Amino acid sequence: MNAATTTDIAICGAGPVGMALALMLLAQGMAAEKILLIDGKSAAQASQDPRSIALSYGSAQLLQAIAAWPQTTTPIHQIHISRRAYFGRTLIDRADVGVPALGYVTRYGELVSALSQRCIAAGIPVLRPVKLESATETTQGVDLLLDDERVFQTEILVQAEGGVYLEQSAKSTRRDYGQSALVAQVKVSRPLAQRAFERFTDEGPLALLPQDDGYALVWCASAATIDALLQLPEAEFLQRLEHAFGSRLGHFTHADVRGTYVLGLNADPATSSRIVAIGNAAQTLHPVAGQGLNLGLRDAAVLARRLAHHPTPTVLAEFQRSRSTDRSSTICLTDLMARAFISPAQGSLTQMALGLSLGLTDVIRPLKKRLAEQMMFGQRGE
């Protein structure tokens, strides 16, 4: 076996959260050569990913602080939250919380490109495309074996590769919503500039995020419904979409290629002495309210502040404790929204309570402000 190369912090996963962590460590004073990024995709593969993502205002501040803002973004000035066929709605405006935008919509590939260019310019070592074959924890560190047979030893391993989880613990949370999400870019006849929509239907939430001259659609429903929607000709699909969403934006006039992915909650706060998970490697959330990536970037910001000067097991334990409130509150919020608004019987007390909650949120300014702040910043503090 080859002699091991040593590094202070190895980050498995050079996606948005992993690269943001590397740049945040650099901003905290850590030398670039003490950081190692490892990813299974090539830079070209990652930068060409067309998926739309929503960045909260808090995430925008974090990314701008490390000079890694994507080239093209669409600001969100208002978020309209409503329920199909029932009373009750909430309209959150940027003026409610005194910010220039509640969030921004961009493409995954553009965000990755901005982060990647900053990492290269900063001289942070990046190995790609290469996969981590094994990670063996010892009293001195973590021994890493890559699939090209290179060997590294690191003080701390950060698992930031989405879909890869640490060993399940007693505190793990798993939930299958029985839903899939359909994603596409759509156009309408009467767009409302900078307004995003979260529309709760009988089968799940339907989100429209302003982007370019149209909207990024995320439509959550049962797997059977999504499969059927994927098969429809464009004209019939647009009719179904208009029936589910309503006429606030006029008629739906175009939809590009439709994609899909399965939804679930997969949250595991487990850690070991020298290995920690952040972002989607620690918690994969339902897309309602668009909180997953934003929660991961907050993970990275807190971990960077703690690890930059003291990459030790003690710091990892402190990190887990400091992130527990924000993680649990965000997970609970998205899980509640994903399940509660899937309609029980029409006219039920549950439906009346849900409608009342949206209505009260709209008229009680402190409540609306608190909801907006949770979506933008999570639970502040460490």
C-alpha positions as a Markdown table, in Angstrom:
| # | Residue | x | y | z |
|---|---|---|---|---|
| 1 | Met | 0.0 | 0.0 | 0.0 |
| 2 | Asn | 1.2 | 3.5 | -0.8 |
| 3 | Ala | 2.4 | 5.8 | 2.0 |
| 4 | Ala | -0.4 | 7.9 | 3.4 |
| 5 | Thr | -0.6 | 11.7 | 2.7 |
| 6 | Thr | -1.7 | 13.6 | 5.7 |
| 7 | Thr | -4.2 | 16.5 | 6.0 |
| 8 | Asp | -6.0 | 18.2 | 8.8 |
| 9 | Ile | -9.6 | 18.1 | 7.4 |
| 10 | Ala | -10.9 | 15.9 | 4.6 |
| 11 | Ile | -14.3 | 16.7 | 3.2 |
| 12 | Cys | -16.0 | 13.8 | 1.3 |
| 13 | Gly | -18.4 | 15.5 | -1.1 |
| 14 | Ala | -17.5 | 18.6 | -3.2 |
| 15 | Gly | -21.1 | 19.7 | -3.7 |
| 16 | Pro | -22.4 | 23.1 | -2.5 |
| 17 | Val | -22.1 | 22.3 | 1.3 |
| 18 | Gly | -18.7 | 20.6 | 1.1 |
| 19 | Met | -17.1 | 23.3 | -1.0 |
| 20 | Ala | -18.7 | 26.0 | 1.1 |
| 21 | Leu | -17.3 | 24.4 | 4.2 |
| 22 | Ala | -13.8 | 24.4 | 2.6 |
| 23 | Leu | -14.0 | 28.1 | 1.8 |
| 24 | Met | -15.4 | 29.0 | 5.2 |
| 25 | Leu | -12.5 | 27.2 | 6.8 |
| 26 | Leu | -10.2 | 29.2 | 4.7 |
| 27 | Ala | -12.0 | 32.4 | 5.7 |
| 28 | Gln | -11.5 | 31.4 | 9.3 |
| 29 | Gly | -7.8 | 31.3 | 8.8 |
| 30 | Met | -7.0 | 27.7 | 8.0 |
| 31 | Ala | -4.4 | 27.2 | 5.3 |
| 32 | Ala | -5.6 | 25.8 | 2.0 |
| 33 | Glu | -3.1 | 22.9 | 2.0 |
| 34 | Lys | -4.6 | 21.6 | 5.3 |
| 35 | Ile | -8.0 | 21.0 | 3.6 |
| 36 | Leu | -8.8 | 18.2 | 1.1 |
| 37 | Leu | -12.0 | 17.9 | -1.0 |
| 38 | Ile | -12.9 | 14.5 | -2.4 |
| 39 | Asp | -15.8 | 13.9 | -4.9 |
| 40 | Gly | -17.1 | 11.1 | -7.1 |
| 41 | Lys | -18.2 | 13.5 | -10.0 |
| 42 | Ser | -16.1 | 15.5 | -12.4 |
| 43 | Ala | -16.3 | 19.2 | -12.2 |
| 44 | Ala | -18.0 | 19.3 | -15.6 |
| 45 | Gln | -20.7 | 16.8 | -14.5 |
| 46 | Ala | -21.5 | 18.9 | -11.4 |
| 47 | Ser | -21.5 | 22.3 | -13.2 |
| 48 | Gln | -24.0 | 21.0 | -15.9 |
| 49 | Asp | -26.7 | 20.0 | -13.3 |
| 50 | Pro | -29.8 | 22.0 | -14.4 |
| 51 | Arg | -31.8 | 21.6 | -11.2 |
| 52 | Ser | -33.3 | 24.7 | -9.7 |
| 53 | Ile | -32.6 | 25.4 | -6.0 |
| 54 | Ala | -33.8 | 28.1 | -3.6 |
| 55 | Leu | -31.3 | 29.9 | -1.4 |
| 56 | Ser | -32.6 | 31.7 | 1.6 |
| 57 | Tyr | -31.5 | 35.2 | 2.4 |
| 58 | Gly | -29.4 | 33.8 | 5.2 |
| 59 | Ser | -27.7 | 31.4 | 2.8 |
| 60 | Ala | -27.1 | 34.3 | 0.4 |
| 61 | Gln | -25.2 | 36.2 | 3.2 |
| 62 | Leu | -23.0 | 33.1 | 3.9 |
| 63 | Leu | -22.2 | 32.6 | 0.2 |
| 64 | Gln | -21.5 | 36.2 | -0.5 |
| 65 | Ala | -19.1 | 36.3 | 2.5 |
| 66 | Ile | -16.9 | 33.7 | 0.8 |
| 67 | Ala | -17.3 | 35.4 | -2.7 |
| 68 | Ala | -19.1 | 32.4 | -4.1 |
| 69 | Trp | -22.3 | 33.9 | -5.4 |
| 70 | Pro | -23.7 | 32.2 | -8.6 |
| 71 | Gln | -23.7 | 34.3 | -11.7 |
| 72 | Thr | -27.5 | 34.2 | -12.3 |
| 73 | Thr | -30.1 | 34.4 | -9.6 |
| 74 | Thr | -33.8 | 35.5 | -9.4 |
| 75 | Pro | -34.8 | 37.2 | -6.2 |
| 76 | Ile | -37.9 | 36.2 | -4.2 |
| 77 | His | -39.7 | 39.3 | -2.8 |
| 78 | Gln | -42.9 | 37.6 | -1.7 |
| 79 | Ile | -44.1 | 34.1 | -0.8 |
| 80 | His | -47.8 | 33.2 | -1.2 |
| 81 | Ile | -48.9 | 30.2 | 0.9 |
| 82 | Ser | -52.3 | 28.8 | 0.3 |
| 83 | Arg | -54.4 | 25.6 | 0.2 |
| 84 | Arg | -56.3 | 24.4 | -2.8 |
| 85 | Ala | -60.1 | 24.4 | -2.3 |
| 86 | Tyr | -60.0 | 25.7 | 1.3 |
| 87 | Phe | -59.9 | 29.2 | 2.9 |
| 88 | Gly | -56.8 | 30.6 | 4.5 |
| 89 | Arg | -53.7 | 32.0 | 3.0 |
| 90 | Thr | -50.5 | 33.8 | 4.1 |
| 91 | Leu | -48.5 | 36.3 | 2.1 |
| 92 | Ile | -45.0 | 37.0 | 3.4 |
| 93 | Asp | -43.3 | 40.1 | 1.9 |
| 94 | Arg | -39.6 | 41.1 | 2.2 |
| 95 | Ala | -40.8 | 44.3 | 3.9 |
| 96 | Asp | -42.2 | 42.2 | 6.8 |
| 97 | Val | -38.6 | 41.4 | 7.8 |
| 98 | Gly | -36.7 | 44.3 | 6.3 |
| 99 | Val | -34.5 | 42.4 | 3.9 |
| 100 | Pro | -33.8 | 43.0 | 0.2 |
| 101 | Ala | -35.1 | 39.6 | -0.7 |
| 102 | Leu | -36.6 | 36.6 | 1.2 |
| 103 | Gly | -34.4 | 34.3 | -1.0 |
| 104 | Tyr | -33.0 | 33.6 | -4.4 |
| 105 | Val | -33.5 | 31.0 | -7.1 |
| 106 | Thr | -30.6 | 29.7 | -9.1 |
| 107 | Arg | -29.5 | 26.4 | -10.7 |
| 108 | Tyr | -27.4 | 23.8 | -8.9 |
| 109 | Gly | -24.8 | 23.8 | -11.6 |
| 110 | Glu | -24.3 | 27.6 | -11.4 |
| 111 | Leu | -23.8 | 27.5 | -7.6 |
| 112 | Val | -21.4 | 24.6 | -7.9 |
| 113 | Ser | -19.4 | 26.5 | -10.6 |
| 114 | Ala | -19.1 | 29.6 | -8.5 |
| 115 | Leu | -17.9 | 27.6 | -5.5 |
| 116 | Ser | -15.5 | 25.5 | -7.6 |
| 117 | Gln | -13.9 | 28.5 | -9.2 |
| 118 | Arg | -13.3 | 30.0 | -5.7 |
| 119 | Cys | -11.8 | 26.7 | -4.4 |
| 120 | Ile | -9.4 | 26.5 | -7.4 |
| 121 | Ala | -8.4 | 30.2 | -7.0 |
| 122 | Ala | -7.8 | 29.6 | -3.3 |
| 123 | Gly | -5.6 | 26.6 | -4.0 |
| 124 | Ile | -7.7 | 24.1 | -2.0 |
| 125 | Pro | -6.8 | 20.6 | -3.1 |
| 126 | Val | -9.7 | 18.8 | -4.9 |
| 127 | Leu | -9.6 | 15.2 | -5.9 |
| 128 | Arg | -12.2 | 14.3 | -8.5 |
| 129 | Pro | -13.6 | 12.1 | -9.9 |
| 130 | Val | -12.6 | 9.6 | -7.2 |
| 131 | Lys | -14.6 | 7.8 | -4.6 |
| 132 | Leu | -13.9 | 7.0 | -1.0 |
| 133 | Glu | -13.6 | 3.3 | -0.6 |
| 134 | Ser | -13.2 | 3.1 | 3.2 |
| 135 | Ala | -12.6 | 5.3 | 6.2 |
| 136 | Thr | -11.0 | 3.7 | 9.3 |
| 137 | Glu | -11.0 | 5.6 | 12.5 |
| 138 | Thr | -7.9 | 5.3 | 14.7 |
| 139 | Thr | -6.7 | 7.0 | 17.9 |
| 140 | Gln | -4.6 | 9.3 | 15.7 |
| 141 | Gly | -7.1 | 10.2 | 13.0 |
| 142 | Val | -9.0 | 8.6 | 10.1 |
| 143 | Asp | -7.3 | 6.5 | 7.4 |
| 144 | Leu | -8.8 | 7.0 | 4.0 |
| 145 | Leu | -8.6 | 4.6 | 1.0 |
| 146 | Leu | -9.7 | 6.0 | -2.3 |
| 147 | Asp | -10.8 | 3.8 | -5.3 |
| 148 | Asp | -7.6 | 4.8 | -7.2 |
| 149 | Glu | -5.6 | 3.2 | -4.3 |
| 150 | Arg | -4.3 | 6.5 | -2.9 |
| 151 | Val | -4.2 | 6.6 | 0.9 |
| 152 | Phe | -4.7 | 9.6 | 3.1 |
| 153 | Gln | -4.7 | 10.2 | 6.9 |
| 154 | Thr | -6.8 | 13.1 | 8.3 |
| 155 | Glu | -7.4 | 14.5 | 11.7 |
| 156 | Ile | -11.2 | 14.9 | 10.9 |
| 157 | Leu | -13.4 | 13.5 | 8.2 |
| 158 | Val | -16.5 | 15.5 | 7.2 |
| 159 | Gln | -19.1 | 13.5 | 5.3 |
| 160 | Ala | -20.8 | 16.0 | 3.0 |
| 161 | Glu | -21.8 | 13.8 | 0.2 |
| 162 | Gly | -25.6 | 13.7 | -0.2 |
| 163 | Gly | -27.2 | 10.3 | 0.2 |
| 164 | Val | -24.3 | 8.9 | 2.3 |
| 165 | Tyr | -25.1 | 8.4 | 5.9 |
| 166 | Leu | -23.2 | 7.4 | 9.1 |
| 167 | Glu | -24.2 | 4.3 | 10.9 |
| 168 | Gln | -27.8 | 4.6 | 12.1 |
| 169 | Ser | -28.2 | 5.5 | 15.8 |
| 170 | Ala | -31.0 | 5.3 | 18.3 |
| 171 | Lys | -31.8 | 9.0 | 17.5 |
| 172 | Ser | -32.2 | 8.4 | 13.8 |
| 173 | Thr | -35.4 | 9.5 | 12.1 |
| 174 | Arg | -36.7 | 7.8 | 9.0 |
| 175 | Arg | -40.0 | 8.4 | 7.2 |
| 176 | Asp | -41.3 | 7.4 | 3.8 |
| 177 | Tyr | -44.0 | 9.9 | 2.7 |
| 178 | Gly | -45.2 | 7.7 | -0.1 |
| 179 | Gln | -44.6 | 10.7 | -2.4 |
| 180 | Ser | -42.5 | 11.7 | -5.3 |
| 181 | Ala | -41.7 | 15.1 | -6.6 |
| 182 | Leu | -42.1 | 16.2 | -10.2 |
| 183 | Val | -39.8 | 19.0 | -11.3 |
| 184 | Ala | -39.9 | 21.1 | -14.5 |
| 185 | Gln | -39.6 | 24.6 | -15.8 |
| 186 | Val | -43.0 | 26.1 | -16.7 |
| 187 | Lys | -44.3 | 29.4 | -18.2 |
| 188 | Val | -47.5 | 31.2 | -17.6 |
| 189 | Ser | -49.6 | 33.9 | -19.3 |
| 190 | Arg | -49.6 | 36.4 | -16.4 |
| 191 | Pro | -46.4 | 36.0 | -14.3 |
| 192 | Leu | -46.0 | 37.9 | -11.1 |
| 193 | Ala | -42.4 | 39.1 | -10.8 |
| 194 | Gln | -40.4 | 37.9 | -7.8 |
| 195 | Arg | -43.4 | 36.1 | -6.1 |
| 196 | Ala | -43.0 | 32.5 | -5.1 |
| 197 | Phe | -46.0 | 30.2 | -4.4 |
| 198 | Glu | -46.4 | 27.3 | -2.0 |
| 199 | Arg | -49.8 | 25.7 | -2.8 |
| 200 | Phe | -51.0 | 22.7 | -0.6 |
| 201 | Thr | -53.1 | 20.2 | -2.6 |
| 202 | Asp | -54.9 | 17.1 | -1.4 |
| 203 | Glu | -51.8 | 15.0 | -2.2 |
| 204 | Gly | -49.0 | 17.3 | -1.2 |
| 205 | Pro | -47.4 | 20.7 | -1.7 |
| 206 | Leu | -46.9 | 22.3 | -5.1 |
| 207 | Ala | -44.3 | 25.1 | -5.4 |
| 208 | Leu | -43.6 | 27.6 | -8.1 |
| 209 | Leu | -40.4 | 29.5 | -7.8 |
| 210 | Pro | -39.8 | 32.6 | -10.1 |
| 211 | Gln | -36.8 | 31.9 | -12.4 |
| 212 | Asp | -35.8 | 33.7 | -15.6 |
| 213 | Asp | -39.0 | 34.3 | -17.5 |
| 214 | Gly | -41.0 | 31.5 | -15.9 |
| 215 | Tyr | -41.1 | 29.3 | -12.9 |
| 216 | Ala | -39.4 | 26.3 | -11.4 |
| 217 | Leu | -42.0 | 23.8 | -10.5 |
| 218 | Val | -41.8 | 21.3 | -7.7 |
| 219 | Trp | -45.0 | 19.2 | -7.5 |
| 220 | Cys | -45.3 | 16.7 | -4.7 |
| 221 | Ala | -47.9 | 13.9 | -4.8 |
| 222 | Ser | -48.3 | 10.2 | -4.5 |
| 223 | Ala | -45.9 | 8.1 | -6.6 |
| 224 | Ala | -48.8 | 6.9 | -8.7 |
| 225 | Thr | -50.0 | 10.4 | -9.4 |
| 226 | Ile | -46.5 | 11.6 | -10.4 |
| 227 | Asp | -46.0 | 8.6 | -12.7 |
| 228 | Ala | -49.3 | 9.4 | -14.4 |
| 229 | Leu | -48.3 | 13.1 | -14.8 |
| 230 | Leu | -45.0 | 12.2 | -16.3 |
| 231 | Gln | -46.8 | 10.3 | -19.1 |
| 232 | Leu | -49.2 | 13.0 | -20.1 |
| 233 | Pro | -48.8 | 15.0 | -23.3 |
| 234 | Glu | -47.7 | 18.6 | -22.5 |
| 235 | Ala | -51.2 | 20.1 | -23.1 |
| 236 | Glu | -52.9 | 17.7 | -20.8 |
| 237 | Phe | -50.2 | 18.1 | -18.2 |
| 238 | Leu | -50.6 | 21.9 | -18.2 |
| 239 | Gln | -54.4 | 21.5 | -17.8 |
| 240 | Arg | -53.8 | 19.3 | -14.7 |
| 241 | Leu | -51.3 | 21.7 | -13.3 |
| 242 | Glu | -53.7 | 24.7 | -13.8 |
| 243 | His | -56.5 | 22.7 | -12.1 |
| 244 | Ala | -54.2 | 22.0 | -9.1 |
| 245 | Phe | -52.7 | 25.5 | -8.8 |
| 246 | Gly | -55.5 | 27.8 | -9.9 |
| 247 | Ser | -55.6 | 30.9 | -12.1 |
| 248 | Arg | -53.5 | 33.4 | -10.1 |
| 249 | Leu | -50.9 | 33.4 | -12.9 |
| 250 | Gly | -53.4 | 33.0 | -15.8 |
| 251 | His | -52.9 | 30.0 | -18.0 |
| 252 | Phe | -49.9 | 27.6 | -18.0 |
| 253 | Thr | -48.5 | 27.8 | -21.5 |
| 254 | His | -45.4 | 25.7 | -21.5 |
| 255 | Ala | -43.5 | 23.0 | -19.6 |
| 256 | Asp | -40.1 | 21.6 | -20.5 |
| 257 | Val | -38.7 | 18.2 | -19.7 |
| 258 | Arg | -40.2 | 16.7 | -16.6 |
| 259 | Gly | -38.1 | 14.9 | -14.0 |
| 260 | Thr | -38.9 | 13.1 | -10.7 |
| 261 | Tyr | -37.4 | 11.9 | -7.5 |
| 262 | Val | -38.7 | 10.0 | -4.4 |
| 263 | Leu | -39.4 | 11.9 | -1.2 |
| 264 | Gly | -38.6 | 11.0 | 2.3 |
| 265 | Leu | -37.2 | 12.2 | 5.6 |
| 266 | Asn | -33.8 | 10.7 | 6.5 |
| 267 | Ala | -32.2 | 12.5 | 9.5 |
| 268 | Asp | -29.3 | 11.0 | 11.5 |
| 269 | Pro | -27.5 | 13.2 | 14.0 |
| 270 | Ala | -25.0 | 10.4 | 14.9 |
| 271 | Thr | -21.3 | 11.2 | 14.9 |
| 272 | Ser | -18.1 | 9.5 | 16.0 |
| 273 | Ser | -14.9 | 10.9 | 17.6 |
| 274 | Arg | -13.4 | 12.0 | 14.3 |
| 275 | Ile | -16.2 | 11.7 | 11.7 |
| 276 | Val | -19.1 | 14.1 | 11.3 |
| 277 | Ala | -21.9 | 14.5 | 8.7 |
| 278 | Ile | -23.4 | 17.7 | 7.5 |
| 279 | Gly | -25.9 | 18.8 | 4.9 |
| 280 | Asn | -27.8 | 16.0 | 3.1 |
| 281 | Ala | -25.3 | 13.4 | 4.5 |
| 282 | Ala | -26.8 | 14.3 | 8.0 |
| 283 | Gln | -30.4 | 15.1 | 7.0 |
| 284 | Thr | -32.4 | 14.7 | 3.8 |
| 285 | Leu | -35.6 | 16.7 | 4.0 |
| 286 | His | -38.9 | 17.0 | 2.2 |
| 287 | Pro | -38.5 | 19.9 | -0.3 |
| 288 | Val | -41.5 | 21.8 | 1.1 |
| 289 | Ala | -40.3 | 25.3 | 2.1 |
| 290 | Gly | -36.9 | 24.6 | 0.4 |
| 291 | Gln | -34.9 | 24.1 | 3.6 |
| 292 | Gly | -32.5 | 21.3 | 2.9 |
| 293 | Leu | -29.6 | 23.1 | 1.3 |
| 294 | Asn | -30.0 | 26.1 | 3.5 |
| 295 | Leu | -29.8 | 23.9 | 6.6 |
| 296 | Gly | -26.7 | 22.3 | 5.2 |
| 297 | Leu | -25.0 | 25.7 | 4.6 |
| 298 | Arg | -25.7 | 26.7 | 8.2 |
| 299 | Asp | -24.1 | 23.4 | 9.3 |
| 300 | Ala | -21.0 | 24.3 | 7.3 |
| 301 | Ala | -20.8 | 27.8 | 8.8 |
| 302 | Val | -21.0 | 26.6 | 12.4 |
| 303 | Leu | -18.6 | 23.7 | 11.8 |
| 304 | Ala | -16.0 | 26.0 | 10.1 |
| 305 | Arg | -16.0 | 28.4 | 13.0 |
| 306 | Arg | -15.3 | 25.6 | 15.4 |
| 307 | Leu | -12.9 | 23.4 | 13.4 |
| 308 | Ala | -10.7 | 26.0 | 11.8 |
| 309 | His | -8.4 | 26.4 | 14.8 |
| 310 | His | -9.1 | 23.2 | 16.8 |
| 311 | Pro | -9.7 | 20.2 | 14.5 |
| 312 | Thr | -10.2 | 17.8 | 17.5 |
| 313 | Pro | -12.9 | 15.2 | 18.6 |
| 314 | Thr | -13.9 | 17.6 | 21.4 |
| 315 | Val | -14.9 | 20.2 | 18.8 |
| 316 | Leu | -17.0 | 17.7 | 16.9 |
| 317 | Ala | -19.0 | 16.9 | 20.0 |
| 318 | Glu | -19.6 | 20.6 | 20.7 |
| 319 | Phe | -20.7 | 21.1 | 17.1 |
| 320 | Gln | -23.3 | 18.3 | 17.4 |
| 321 | Arg | -24.7 | 19.9 | 20.5 |
| 322 | Ser | -24.7 | 23.4 | 19.0 |
| 323 | Arg | -26.6 | 22.3 | 15.9 |
| 324 | Ser | -29.3 | 20.2 | 17.6 |
| 325 | Thr | -31.9 | 23.0 | 18.0 |
| 326 | Asp | -31.7 | 24.4 | 14.5 |
| 327 | Arg | -31.6 | 20.9 | 12.9 |
| 328 | Ser | -34.5 | 19.6 | 15.0 |
| 329 | Ser | -36.7 | 22.7 | 14.5 |
| 330 | Thr | -36.2 | 22.7 | 10.8 |
| 331 | Ile | -36.8 | 19.0 | 10.4 |
| 332 | Cys | -40.0 | 19.3 | 12.5 |
| 333 | Leu | -41.2 | 22.3 | 10.5 |
| 334 | Thr | -40.7 | 20.6 | 7.1 |
| 335 | Asp | -42.1 | 17.3 | 8.3 |
| 336 | Leu | -45.2 | 19.0 | 9.8 |
| 337 | Met | -45.9 | 20.9 | 6.6 |
| 338 | Ala | -45.3 | 17.8 | 4.4 |
| 339 | Arg | -47.9 | 15.7 | 6.4 |
| 340 | Ala | -50.4 | 18.1 | 8.0 |
| 341 | Phe | -51.6 | 19.7 | 4.8 |
| 342 | Ile | -52.3 | 16.4 | 3.0 |
| 343 | Ser | -56.1 | 16.7 | 3.2 |
| 344 | Pro | -58.2 | 14.7 | 5.5 |
| 345 | Ala | -62.0 | 14.8 | 5.0 |
| 346 | Gln | -63.3 | 18.0 | 3.7 |
| 347 | Gly | -64.8 | 20.1 | 6.4 |
| 348 | Ser | -63.0 | 18.3 | 9.2 |
| 349 | Leu | -61.7 | 20.1 | 12.3 |
| 350 | Thr | -58.2 | 19.5 | 11.0 |
| 351 | Gln | -58.9 | 21.4 | 7.8 |
| 352 | Met | -60.6 | 24.2 | 9.7 |
| 353 | Ala | -57.6 | 24.5 | 12.1 |
| 354 | Leu | -55.1 | 24.5 | 9.1 |
| 355 | Gly | -57.1 | 27.3 | 7.4 |
| 356 | Leu | -57.2 | 29.3 | 10.6 |
| 357 | Ser | -53.5 | 28.9 | 11.2 |
| 358 | Leu | -52.7 | 30.3 | 7.7 |
| 359 | Gly | -55.2 | 33.2 | 8.2 |
| 360 | Leu | -53.8 | 34.0 | 11.6 |
| 361 | Thr | -50.2 | 33.9 | 10.4 |
| 362 | Asp | -51.2 | 36.4 | 7.7 |
| 363 | Val | -52.7 | 39.0 | 10.1 |
| 364 | Ile | -50.5 | 38.6 | 13.2 |
| 365 | Arg | -47.3 | 40.3 | 12.2 |
| 366 | Pro | -45.0 | 38.9 | 14.9 |
| 367 | Leu | -46.0 | 35.4 | 13.9 |
| 368 | Lys | -45.5 | 36.1 | 10.2 |
| 369 | Lys | -42.1 | 37.6 | 11.0 |
| 370 | Arg | -41.1 | 34.6 | 13.1 |
| 371 | Leu | -42.0 | 32.2 | 10.3 |
| 372 | Ala | -40.1 | 34.2 | 7.7 |
| 373 | Glu | -37.0 | 34.4 | 10.0 |
| 374 | Gln | -37.1 | 30.6 | 10.6 |
| 375 | Met | -37.2 | 30.0 | 6.8 |
| 376 | Met | -34.4 | 32.5 | 6.2 |
| 377 | Phe | -32.0 | 31.9 | 9.1 |
| 378 | Gly | -33.2 | 28.9 | 11.1 |
| 379 | Gln | -32.6 | 29.0 | 14.8 |
| 380 | Arg | -29.8 | 31.6 | 15.2 |
| 381 | Gly | -26.9 | 31.1 | 17.4 |
| 382 | Glu | -24.7 | 28.1 | 18.2 |
